[in-house]
């Protein structure tokens, strides 16, 4: 079994925190842009969802392979 040192674990946690923080910022920005509008195009929603998915996919590339 391979040993994982503490430095690698810390880097993974930092990357996860950064990806989650980026996804949250994308969501907040997207919600801010559309909050006062009555209609939102499907392409705008799709773009936002793809941006969030991309940010979160960095957490685990195996999960994003599908």
Secondary structure, DSSP 8 states (H G I E B T S, - for coil): -----HHHHHHHHHHHHHHHHHHHHHHHHHHHHHTT-S---HHHHHHHHHHHHHHHHTT-TTGGG-
